[in-house]
Amino acid sequence: MTKPDPEEVVRLVEAFPGASADAGDSDGGEATAATEIGRVDELLDGAYGALTRNWYPELRRRAAAHADGDCLRERVLEHVEAVPSFRLSDGPTPLEERREALAEAAALTDEVREIAEWYGTLRSRLEGDRASLTRGERLLHDLGYALAHLLFLGASSPPAVVRRLRLAYRSVGVRIDETASEGGAERTTFTCPYRNVAAGTCGKRWVCHEKLDRVDDGYVTYLAERGVAYQRPRGCEDSEQCQSSVARDGPEQWWPKTPPAAVGADP
């Protein structure tokens, strides 16, 4: 699998099977469909409406900006990961009433299933894999993976992992601004000194988010193999600061990442 080029990202985004942001405003011959969509949104605790009305238009904007060279693929992926969601489990524990609600929503419209399939395709293509990286990026990934064996040796819990991670940040000149524990996740807010390196040639944050993040990808791979989820730096588009988090990796399920069929909720 190779990384999608910007034009393919636009095509993937435009293939969205859900109602457009303007569909809910139609008042001619669409009353039944609008009622069904309203019921779907109610069943999914507002996730459907938030996804179609707010999240998707912003995704289109970022995909278009990416195609124009004004937005990094990382920013598109960040938004994809922040999709409005409907929880189907509490960690490994199924939430049966919510699964029944998903099944009812899927019976009302095929869009519930189709959006999940579309989202899975879009996210997997944007994330890519090691084979999709350039030779230089693969070297950075493998460097991160090798360093992780030393850095995280003996660390098996999120608190232990994040202590080592913050040490690694500081060792390359990153300033730790704030730390926090929330819901089992260890969060780190920091300032990266490399955000504007080569900005005149490649754009702001290019070194941070298109190159140094490949080293972080090596950390992600290593930790995922050991049941720890590391979300590498996010949230520094309009700020000098970035955030990362470390948590126990669990089998939590949610729509649209989890399609109805995966939890027996297909109509």
Backbone bond lengths (Angstrom), bond angles and torsions (degrees), N, CA, C in turn:
res aa  C-N    CA-C-N  psi(-1)  N-CA   C-N-CA  omega(-1)  CA-C   N-CA-C  phi
1 M - - - 1.469 - - 1.523 109.31 -
2 T 1.317 116.45 129.38 1.456 120.66 178.22 1.522 109.91 -104.40
3 K 1.320 115.30 158.12 1.456 119.03 177.03 1.526 109.37 -65.51
4 P 1.330 118.93 139.50 1.462 119.99 179.04 1.516 111.12 -71.29
5 D 1.346 116.06 143.01 1.455 118.06 173.70 1.529 107.90 -77.44
6 P 1.337 117.62 165.71 1.469 119.95 -175.69 1.522 114.05 -55.68
7 E 1.340 117.15 -36.50 1.462 119.19 -179.98 1.525 110.98 -67.03
8 E 1.335 116.48 -36.20 1.464 118.85 177.68 1.523 110.75 -68.26
9 V 1.329 116.50 -36.52 1.467 119.52 176.56 1.527 109.88 -58.29
10 V 1.337 116.42 -44.34 1.470 120.17 178.68 1.523 110.29 -61.03
11 R 1.345 117.21 -43.81 1.467 120.08 -179.67 1.525 111.26 -63.25
12 L 1.324 116.25 -41.76 1.463 119.86 178.42 1.524 110.97 -62.16
13 V 1.317 115.96 -43.44 1.465 120.20 -179.36 1.527 110.73 -65.74
14 E 1.344 117.01 -42.58 1.460 120.64 -177.64 1.526 112.29 -69.31
15 A 1.331 117.56 -14.12 1.469 121.04 178.43 1.525 112.38 -80.88
16 F 1.319 116.93 7.15 1.468 122.05 179.92 1.528 110.67 -52.03
17 P 1.337 117.92 125.03 1.468 120.35 -174.78 1.522 114.86 -89.31
18 G 1.330 118.15 -4.39 1.460 120.46 -176.52 1.509 112.73 -80.59
19 A 1.323 114.84 173.66 1.465 120.41 177.45 1.512 109.61 -63.60
20 S 1.323 117.17 144.18 1.458 120.86 177.68 1.513 109.66 -70.23
21 A 1.324 115.45 165.51 1.462 119.73 -179.65 1.523 111.85 -61.64
22 D 1.341 117.27 -23.42 1.467 120.67 -177.78 1.523 113.23 -94.62
23 A 1.369 116.60 -7.32 1.460 118.89 -172.88 1.513 112.30 -62.60
24 G 1.341 115.49 -35.83 1.452 119.01 -177.71 1.510 113.23 -68.25
25 D 1.344 118.38 -13.13 1.458 121.29 -177.94 1.526 112.78 -91.10
26 S 1.351 116.30 -5.91 1.462 119.05 -178.35 1.525 110.19 -69.33
27 D 1.361 116.24 138.68 1.461 118.77 -178.34 1.517 112.17 -123.64
28 G 1.319 117.59 15.32 1.448 119.96 -178.66 1.506 112.36 -126.14
29 G 1.339 117.98 110.53 1.451 121.83 175.46 1.507 115.14 72.40
30 E 1.320 118.38 7.78 1.457 121.40 -176.96 1.528 111.67 -117.90
31 A 1.313 117.08 15.52 1.467 119.61 -174.29 1.518 111.89 -62.39
32 T 1.338 116.74 -43.13 1.465 119.61 -178.14 1.514 111.07 -64.82
33 A 1.347 115.64 -46.59 1.465 119.50 179.31 1.521 110.94 -61.92
34 A 1.325 116.41 -41.11 1.463 120.23 -179.83 1.521 110.65 -63.99
35 T 1.334 116.06 -38.03 1.464 119.86 178.14 1.519 110.63 -65.08
36 E 1.338 116.72 -42.42 1.464 120.65 178.81 1.523 111.02 -62.98
37 I 1.335 116.06 -44.19 1.462 119.79 179.80 1.523 110.36 -64.24
38 G 1.322 116.45 -38.34 1.460 119.62 176.89 1.512 111.54 -61.55
39 R 1.335 116.23 -40.36 1.462 120.49 178.07 1.526 110.84 -67.57
40 V 1.330 116.84 -39.97 1.471 120.54 176.79 1.523 110.24 -59.92
41 D 1.321 116.17 -44.94 1.463 120.06 179.80 1.529 110.90 -62.45
42 E 1.328 116.20 -38.42 1.468 120.23 177.95 1.524 110.64 -65.21
43 L 1.326 117.21 -44.51 1.464 121.40 -179.78 1.524 111.78 -62.74
44 L 1.326 116.32 -34.73 1.467 121.08 -177.35 1.526 112.04 -96.83
45 D 1.316 116.60 22.92 1.474 122.13 174.41 1.526 113.54 55.49
46 G 1.323 116.56 35.81 1.456 120.57 176.95 1.515 115.04 84.32
47 A 1.349 117.25 -1.72 1.469 119.71 -177.31 1.525 111.54 -66.06
48 Y 1.343 116.88 -37.83 1.465 119.36 -179.25 1.523 110.87 -64.26
49 G 1.322 117.02 -47.51 1.459 120.12 -179.48 1.512 112.49 -63.93
50 A 1.342 116.62 -42.60 1.466 119.98 179.07 1.520 110.67 -63.33
51 L 1.331 115.99 -35.99 1.464 120.44 -179.38 1.522 111.13 -68.44
52 T 1.323 116.76 -47.12 1.465 119.60 -174.97 1.524 113.05 -78.69
53 R 1.326 117.60 -36.49 1.468 120.15 -173.98 1.523 113.53 -86.16
54 N 1.312 116.67 -34.66 1.466 119.87 -173.60 1.525 113.45 -113.69
55 W 1.329 116.03 -52.41 1.464 120.37 -173.73 1.527 112.02 -67.61
56 Y 1.341 117.05 -46.84 1.461 119.17 -175.37 1.529 113.58 -65.98
57 P 1.332 120.29 -44.55 1.473 118.48 176.55 1.527 112.97 -57.52
58 E 1.327 117.87 -38.01 1.465 120.28 177.53 1.524 110.54 -68.46
59 L 1.336 117.10 -35.33 1.467 120.28 176.25 1.525 110.30 -62.58
60 R 1.316 117.68 -43.11 1.465 121.03 177.86 1.526 110.80 -61.02
61 R 1.329 115.62 -41.28 1.467 119.59 -179.71 1.518 110.31 -62.66
62 R 1.326 117.19 -44.59 1.467 120.08 -178.82 1.524 111.53 -68.42
63 A 1.332 117.16 -38.20 1.462 119.82 178.45 1.527 110.53 -63.29
64 A 1.327 117.20 -41.87 1.467 121.02 178.06 1.522 110.80 -64.87
65 A 1.338 116.83 -41.63 1.465 120.43 178.23 1.519 110.77 -65.30
66 H 1.334 116.73 -35.75 1.470 120.97 176.75 1.525 110.32 -63.88
67 A 1.325 116.81 -41.74 1.463 120.88 178.82 1.523 111.59 -65.52
68 D 1.337 116.57 -29.44 1.468 121.37 178.77 1.525 112.57 -86.14
69 G 1.327 116.89 -1.49 1.461 120.54 -179.60 1.511 114.35 81.84
70 D 1.337 117.02 13.49 1.466 120.79 -176.99 1.526 113.34 -103.01
71 C 1.322 117.81 2.10 1.463 121.19 -176.34 1.522 108.62 -148.15
72 L 1.315 117.24 130.33 1.455 121.43 178.78 1.530 110.91 -70.38
73 R 1.332 115.68 150.07 1.468 120.05 174.03 1.523 110.55 -55.90
74 E 1.335 115.77 -32.83 1.458 121.34 178.95 1.528 111.44 -57.92
75 R 1.335 116.60 -37.78 1.465 120.22 -179.59 1.531 111.37 -70.87
76 V 1.328 116.51 -34.18 1.460 119.90 175.62 1.527 109.49 -66.36
77 L 1.337 116.50 -46.51 1.463 120.85 179.97 1.524 111.27 -62.24
78 E 1.318 116.82 -39.97 1.465 120.50 178.60 1.526 110.67 -57.56
79 H 1.330 116.25 -42.54 1.467 119.82 -179.90 1.525 110.69 -69.96
80 V 1.322 117.17 -38.21 1.468 120.58 177.56 1.525 110.35 -60.31
81 E 1.319 116.51 -41.43 1.464 120.53 179.82 1.528 112.14 -67.71
82 A 1.321 117.21 -22.64 1.467 121.51 -177.92 1.529 112.16 -93.93
83 V 1.321 118.07 24.08 1.463 121.98 -178.38 1.537 110.68 -61.12
84 P 1.339 118.06 139.58 1.466 119.65 172.59 1.529 109.56 -57.32
85 S 1.316 117.35 137.16 1.459 119.79 -171.32 1.522 112.21 -134.04
86 F 1.327 114.72 161.73 1.462 123.54 178.48 1.521 107.38 -124.80
87 R 1.324 116.37 109.76 1.461 121.42 -174.00 1.524 111.37 -68.05
88 L 1.340 114.74 137.31 1.459 121.94 179.02 1.519 112.28 -116.15
89 S 1.329 116.80 -5.06 1.460 120.83 178.44 1.515 109.11 -152.61
90 D 1.320 114.73 158.81 1.460 122.16 172.42 1.514 105.70 -110.60
91 G 1.353 116.04 92.26 1.462 119.25 -169.31 1.520 108.07 64.23
92 P 1.335 118.58 -127.04 1.465 120.76 179.55 1.529 113.68 -83.76
93 T 1.339 118.13 -4.55 1.466 121.67 -174.68 1.526 110.90 -89.55
94 P 1.339 118.30 118.10 1.462 120.33 179.16 1.525 111.34 -64.28
95 L 1.317 116.44 142.76 1.460 122.72 174.02 1.529 106.95 -102.87
96 E 1.326 115.86 93.84 1.459 121.11 -168.39 1.528 112.79 -62.17
97 E 1.325 117.66 -42.11 1.466 119.17 -178.59 1.523 111.43 -63.61
98 R 1.317 116.57 -36.05 1.463 120.03 179.60 1.527 110.61 -73.03
99 R 1.313 117.24 -33.26 1.466 119.80 175.48 1.528 110.76 -67.06
100 E 1.324 115.78 -37.91 1.463 119.43 176.01 1.528 110.56 -64.67
101 A 1.324 116.42 -37.64 1.466 120.14 177.44 1.524 110.65 -64.56
102 L 1.334 116.95 -40.22 1.466 120.56 177.50 1.521 110.41 -63.65
103 A 1.340 117.05 -41.24 1.463 120.58 178.78 1.526 110.73 -62.19
104 E 1.327 117.19 -41.36 1.466 120.50 178.75 1.525 110.58 -65.25
105 A 1.334 116.64 -41.09 1.465 120.36 178.58 1.525 110.76 -64.26
106 A 1.341 116.66 -41.53 1.466 120.68 -179.91 1.524 111.22 -66.25
107 A 1.343 117.13 -28.93 1.458 120.51 177.85 1.525 111.57 -73.40
108 L 1.319 116.83 -25.78 1.461 121.10 -179.35 1.523 112.28 -77.85
109 T 1.332 116.96 -36.58 1.470 120.29 -178.35 1.520 110.95 -151.12
110 D 1.331 115.83 139.26 1.465 120.84 176.93 1.519 111.87 -66.53
111 E 1.332 116.98 -16.26 1.465 119.88 -177.36 1.525 112.13 -60.31
112 V 1.332 117.55 -30.32 1.468 120.28 179.93 1.525 109.84 -61.06
113 R 1.324 116.58 -45.70 1.466 120.71 177.52 1.523 110.96 -71.61
114 E 1.322 117.18 -43.60 1.463 120.84 -176.05 1.524 112.12 -65.20
115 I 1.335 117.29 -38.09 1.467 120.01 178.08 1.520 110.22 -64.45
116 A 1.336 117.41 -40.34 1.465 120.40 178.41 1.528 110.80 -62.40
117 E 1.331 116.97 -42.49 1.465 120.59 178.98 1.525 110.59 -65.69
118 W 1.330 116.10 -44.57 1.472 120.75 178.13 1.522 110.69 -60.94
119 Y 1.321 116.90 -44.58 1.462 120.72 -178.73 1.525 110.56 -62.81
120 G 1.332 117.37 -42.56 1.462 120.17 179.14 1.517 111.96 -60.95
121 T 1.337 116.54 -42.28 1.465 120.52 178.68 1.522 110.97 -65.29
122 L 1.324 116.41 -47.20 1.465 120.96 -178.38 1.522 110.95 -60.41
123 R 1.313 116.83 -48.22 1.465 119.93 -176.46 1.519 111.73 -65.93
124 S 1.342 116.94 -42.78 1.465 118.91 -179.04 1.526 111.20 -65.21
125 R 1.333 117.56 -35.94 1.462 120.02 179.46 1.521 110.92 -70.24
126 L 1.322 117.51 -39.35 1.463 120.10 179.72 1.524 111.63 -69.69
127 E 1.325 116.82 -38.21 1.461 119.89 -179.61 1.521 110.97 -70.78
128 G 1.349 116.18 -35.89 1.452 119.26 -178.58 1.517 111.57 63.03
129 D 1.304 117.24 -160.08 1.451 122.43 175.79 1.519 107.92 -152.88
130 R 1.322 116.88 -176.74 1.461 119.72 -176.72 1.527 111.52 -57.73
131 A 1.334 116.33 -38.00 1.459 119.81 -177.64 1.522 112.23 -66.12
132 S 1.331 117.13 -20.44 1.463 120.40 -178.23 1.522 112.92 -82.83
133 L 1.328 117.47 -9.34 1.455 120.94 -177.02 1.523 111.28 -80.52
134 T 1.316 116.37 156.20 1.457 120.32 172.23 1.526 108.72 -70.50
135 R 1.316 116.01 169.45 1.466 119.08 -178.79 1.522 110.81 -59.43
136 G 1.338 116.28 -43.62 1.459 119.48 179.58 1.515 112.18 -64.71
137 E 1.349 116.78 -39.27 1.461 120.45 179.09 1.521 111.20 -68.09
138 R 1.339 116.85 -35.85 1.473 119.20 176.56 1.518 110.91 -64.07
139 L 1.323 115.98 -38.23 1.463 119.17 177.75 1.526 110.57 -62.97
140 L 1.336 116.88 -40.89 1.461 120.43 178.34 1.528 110.93 -66.39
141 H 1.334 116.85 -42.40 1.467 120.58 176.99 1.523 110.54 -59.22
142 D 1.320 116.26 -47.78 1.465 120.12 -177.53 1.520 111.43 -68.04
143 L 1.337 116.41 -31.71 1.462 119.57 174.23 1.525 109.58 -63.07
144 G 1.341 116.37 -46.42 1.459 120.06 178.04 1.516 112.00 -60.92
145 Y 1.327 116.53 -40.12 1.474 120.71 179.93 1.524 110.76 -64.91
146 A 1.335 116.14 -40.96 1.469 119.83 178.41 1.525 110.95 -67.89
147 L 1.330 116.71 -43.60 1.463 120.06 178.38 1.523 111.44 -62.05
148 A 1.338 116.39 -34.23 1.466 120.19 -178.90 1.519 111.82 -61.92
149 H 1.336 117.30 -33.58 1.465 120.08 178.34 1.522 110.98 -61.45
150 L 1.314 116.50 -33.92 1.465 120.37 178.55 1.523 111.11 -84.96
151 L 1.328 115.51 -45.17 1.462 120.42 -173.89 1.525 112.52 -65.15
152 F 1.339 116.68 -40.93 1.464 120.05 -173.25 1.525 113.38 -105.75
153 L 1.311 117.19 13.84 1.466 120.89 179.25 1.530 110.32 -57.30
154 G 1.322 116.32 121.71 1.459 120.95 178.68 1.513 114.85 84.54
155 A 1.336 117.94 -4.64 1.472 121.41 179.64 1.527 108.73 -96.61
156 S 1.326 117.31 116.11 1.460 120.40 -175.41 1.526 113.56 -121.11
157 S 1.327 118.33 -7.32 1.462 121.70 -179.96 1.523 109.57 -114.33
158 P 1.342 118.35 154.39 1.471 120.07 178.01 1.524 114.04 -53.35
159 P 1.352 120.69 -44.05 1.470 119.02 178.51 1.523 112.93 -61.08
160 A 1.337 116.63 -39.79 1.463 119.49 179.54 1.521 111.01 -68.64
161 V 1.340 115.88 -41.21 1.464 120.08 -179.88 1.520 110.74 -64.32
162 V 1.341 117.05 -44.26 1.462 119.13 -174.90 1.523 111.49 -68.37
163 R 1.336 118.08 -30.72 1.471 119.59 175.75 1.524 110.44 -62.13
164 R 1.322 116.31 -42.43 1.471 119.93 178.17 1.530 110.63 -68.20
165 L 1.322 115.94 -38.28 1.462 120.21 -178.63 1.522 111.08 -64.02
166 R 1.324 116.47 -42.97 1.466 119.86 178.81 1.521 110.93 -64.81
167 L 1.314 116.37 -33.77 1.461 120.08 175.00 1.526 110.22 -62.60
168 A 1.331 116.22 -42.20 1.467 120.40 178.43 1.521 110.89 -64.52
169 Y 1.337 117.08 -42.04 1.461 120.21 177.16 1.533 110.42 -56.45
170 R 1.329 115.42 -50.48 1.469 119.69 -176.42 1.524 111.32 -63.61
171 S 1.322 116.81 -32.47 1.466 120.00 -175.69 1.522 112.44 -67.13
172 V 1.349 117.39 -20.28 1.470 120.17 178.41 1.526 111.23 -108.73
173 G 1.328 116.86 18.23 1.455 120.81 172.97 1.508 116.33 91.09
174 V 1.334 117.52 7.54 1.464 120.72 178.73 1.527 109.44 -78.48
175 R 1.328 116.77 135.91 1.463 121.75 -179.56 1.524 110.15 -95.23
176 I 1.336 116.46 121.90 1.460 121.42 176.96 1.526 108.41 -80.91
177 D 1.328 116.89 120.35 1.463 121.72 -176.80 1.526 113.14 -98.18
178 E 1.322 116.76 -35.79 1.465 119.57 -175.83 1.524 109.52 -158.89
179 T 1.327 116.42 144.14 1.461 121.55 175.04 1.524 108.50 -128.04
180 A 1.340 116.26 150.49 1.464 119.89 -179.06 1.517 109.95 -157.08
181 S 1.327 115.81 152.28 1.464 123.00 172.92 1.520 107.85 -115.98
182 E 1.334 116.24 129.29 1.465 119.75 -176.62 1.517 109.98 -150.78
183 G 1.323 116.41 119.18 1.460 121.13 175.81 1.511 113.69 57.45
184 G 1.326 117.60 35.89 1.456 120.91 179.85 1.513 114.22 84.70
185 A 1.329 116.97 -1.33 1.470 121.41 178.86 1.523 110.05 -105.46
186 E 1.314 115.84 140.30 1.463 122.49 176.77 1.524 107.70 -102.80
187 R 1.330 116.72 116.74 1.460 121.03 -175.43 1.526 111.08 -109.01
188 T 1.319 114.84 143.84 1.459 121.48 180.00 1.523 109.03 -130.22
189 T 1.316 116.61 125.71 1.467 122.21 174.41 1.519 107.65 -107.16
190 F 1.320 116.76 130.61 1.459 119.52 -173.64 1.519 110.95 -148.74
191 T 1.316 115.25 167.10 1.461 122.48 177.18 1.519 108.70 -115.88
192 C 1.330 115.63 124.78 1.465 121.04 -178.27 1.528 109.82 -95.61
193 P 1.333 118.14 127.74 1.466 120.25 -178.97 1.522 113.58 -77.67
194 Y 1.342 117.31 -4.47 1.465 120.15 -173.90 1.528 113.00 -104.06
195 R 1.345 117.15 7.89 1.465 119.44 -172.33 1.522 113.14 -61.75
196 N 1.349 117.93 -29.68 1.461 120.01 -177.38 1.527 113.40 -109.86
197 V 1.332 116.63 10.60 1.462 119.95 176.23 1.533 108.87 -65.67
198 A 1.312 117.10 129.97 1.473 123.98 -178.75 1.528 112.23 62.16
199 A 1.332 117.19 22.25 1.469 120.37 -177.59 1.522 112.00 -62.32
200 G 1.321 116.90 -35.87 1.454 119.73 -178.48 1.509 113.16 -65.94
201 T 1.336 116.65 -28.31 1.459 121.02 -178.32 1.518 112.57 -96.02
202 C 1.338 116.05 -43.40 1.463 120.74 -169.99 1.521 114.53 -113.72
203 G 1.327 117.66 -10.81 1.457 120.54 -177.87 1.512 112.35 102.41
204 K 1.328 115.33 154.23 1.459 120.37 -179.92 1.527 110.77 -61.03
205 R 1.318 114.84 144.10 1.460 124.26 176.06 1.522 112.84 67.73
206 W 1.339 118.29 6.50 1.460 120.06 -178.43 1.516 110.84 -61.76
207 V 1.336 117.61 -45.56 1.464 120.47 179.44 1.522 110.08 -63.56
208 C 1.349 116.68 -43.76 1.470 120.26 -178.75 1.526 111.67 -64.19
209 H 1.344 116.34 -53.88 1.456 119.68 -166.44 1.516 115.40 -97.00
210 E 1.291 118.81 -12.52 1.452 119.30 177.42 1.525 112.33 -111.77
211 K 1.329 118.02 -13.92 1.461 120.03 -178.72 1.527 112.08 -123.33
212 L 1.334 117.24 -59.96 1.463 118.42 -179.28 1.525 111.51 -62.69
213 D 1.316 117.37 -28.80 1.459 119.45 177.76 1.521 112.13 -66.16
214 R 1.323 117.74 -20.87 1.462 118.77 176.51 1.528 110.46 -67.63
215 V 1.335 117.13 -32.28 1.465 119.91 173.18 1.523 108.93 -65.44
216 D 1.323 116.25 -43.97 1.465 120.30 176.31 1.522 111.32 -59.74
217 D 1.333 117.38 -34.55 1.461 120.16 177.60 1.523 111.10 -59.71
218 G 1.324 116.20 -35.53 1.460 119.59 175.55 1.516 111.39 -62.99
219 Y 1.335 115.91 -39.43 1.470 120.12 174.53 1.532 110.10 -62.15
220 V 1.341 116.46 -44.78 1.467 121.25 -179.19 1.526 110.27 -57.42
221 T 1.331 116.36 -46.97 1.463 120.86 -179.19 1.520 111.21 -60.65
222 Y 1.326 116.06 -48.18 1.465 120.84 -178.30 1.527 110.82 -61.41
223 L 1.326 117.25 -47.89 1.463 120.75 -175.86 1.527 111.75 -69.57
224 A 1.337 117.51 -36.46 1.463 120.18 178.62 1.522 110.94 -61.85
225 E 1.321 116.60 -35.34 1.465 120.44 177.72 1.519 111.78 -64.70
226 R 1.323 116.62 -16.66 1.468 122.04 -177.52 1.522 112.38 -115.79
227 G 1.328 116.26 18.76 1.457 120.78 172.86 1.509 115.77 77.47
228 V 1.334 117.48 21.26 1.463 121.34 178.66 1.530 108.60 -119.57
229 A 1.327 116.44 130.30 1.464 121.42 -179.78 1.521 109.63 -97.27
230 Y 1.328 116.31 119.00 1.467 121.78 177.12 1.516 108.13 -112.25
231 Q 1.321 116.66 114.18 1.466 120.59 173.76 1.509 107.65 -93.35
232 R 1.306 115.69 110.25 1.456 119.71 -175.80 1.524 110.66 -69.71
233 P 1.329 117.76 174.59 1.468 122.20 -167.62 1.525 115.22 -49.58
234 R 1.316 113.87 135.43 1.459 123.36 179.68 1.530 109.09 -140.89
235 G 1.327 116.22 164.68 1.453 122.31 165.34 1.503 117.05 78.45
236 C 1.328 119.06 27.91 1.460 118.47 -178.40 1.527 112.37 -117.89
237 E 1.323 116.74 30.63 1.465 120.19 178.73 1.526 111.46 -66.19
238 D 1.319 116.58 -48.51 1.461 120.68 -175.06 1.521 112.33 -113.17
239 S 1.300 116.65 24.61 1.458 120.97 -176.76 1.515 109.54 -145.80
240 E 1.315 115.68 158.91 1.459 120.36 173.77 1.522 110.82 -75.26
241 Q 1.335 116.35 -13.75 1.460 120.71 -173.69 1.527 112.53 -101.90
242 C 1.335 114.50 152.33 1.457 122.68 172.90 1.524 108.36 -124.36
243 Q 1.333 116.45 165.55 1.455 121.93 176.52 1.514 110.05 -131.76
244 S 1.324 116.22 146.82 1.454 121.71 170.66 1.518 107.44 -137.03
245 S 1.330 116.64 162.51 1.460 119.57 -179.92 1.516 110.48 -143.68
246 V 1.326 114.85 153.87 1.460 122.90 177.23 1.519 107.45 -130.91
247 A 1.337 117.37 131.36 1.460 121.20 179.89 1.519 109.16 -148.06
248 R 1.309 115.70 165.09 1.455 120.21 174.15 1.512 109.12 -68.29
249 D 1.321 117.35 128.40 1.455 121.43 -179.28 1.521 108.81 -79.55
250 G 1.320 116.86 121.15 1.458 120.65 -177.47 1.515 111.58 -130.38
251 P 1.316 116.85 169.93 1.465 121.82 -176.52 1.523 113.23 -84.93
252 E 1.340 117.18 39.52 1.459 119.45 -179.31 1.525 109.99 -65.51
253 Q 1.325 115.58 138.28 1.459 121.03 -177.35 1.523 110.01 -119.74
254 W 1.319 115.92 141.64 1.457 121.38 178.11 1.523 109.53 -156.76
255 W 1.332 114.52 149.06 1.463 120.65 174.52 1.529 107.76 -89.23
256 P 1.361 119.07 138.26 1.464 128.07 13.91 1.528 115.48 -92.92
257 K 1.329 119.18 -1.35 1.465 118.66 179.80 1.521 110.74 -61.49
258 T 1.323 117.12 -38.51 1.459 122.15 179.20 1.525 108.84 -100.46
259 P 1.336 118.99 115.73 1.464 120.19 179.96 1.526 110.96 -72.31
260 P 1.332 117.58 157.31 1.466 120.21 -179.17 1.527 113.58 -53.03
261 A 1.333 117.45 -40.39 1.464 120.07 -176.84 1.523 112.38 -62.75
262 A 1.332 117.44 -28.49 1.467 120.77 -176.93 1.519 112.58 -69.71
263 V 1.329 117.07 -18.95 1.469 120.41 179.27 1.528 110.74 -121.00
264 G 1.334 115.60 22.20 1.457 119.66 178.42 1.507 113.74 66.77
265 A 1.331 116.71 28.05 1.464 120.44 -176.69 1.519 112.60 -107.95
266 D 1.344 117.84 14.97 1.457 119.91 175.81 1.527 108.85 -72.55
267 P 1.331 118.23 139.84 1.467 120.01 179.89 1.527 111.32 -68.23
